[in-house]
């Protein structure tokens, strides 16, 4: 699968957070996420492993009760089933991979 970049296709997730599925295969799915300063991704969990890379901004992750500060160039891997949330300190852009494919993101 090869996907050309388009400005459209973003889906709101929560207030101030929108995502776009970029590409997917049989075992992985790639998304781009734009997060506005001050937005919160509430505590949640899912069975998918989630690996990400911060392109721009600053965020605070809480993963299974531990806080991690993220800045451009930082990356993360959140195990499936881990309870996690995010507080967005600056407008941010991240790219994330989910495995297995999140059917709800197709």
C-alpha positions, 0 to 999 in steps of 0.5 A: 500500500502506498498513500499520498499525503492529503490535507483532508481525512482527519477524524476528531478523537476528543476535543482538540485532537484529530487523527488520520490513518496514513497506511496499514498492512496486515499487522500494523497501522500508521496514523498521524495525530494533531493535538492542540495545546491544553487538550487531554487524551483521557485515560484509556487502554486497548489491546493494541501495542502503540509505538510513537514518535513526536515530530513537534510539541510537548506532551506529558504521558501517564502510562500505568501510573508513571509520567513521561515528558515528551519533546520532539525526537522522543519516541515511546512504546505502550504495551497492549492493555496499559492504561494511559493518558496524555496532557498536551503542553504545546501544539503537537504532532505525532506519528504512531503505529498500532499492532495489530491493526486497529479496525476502528481506525480504518 
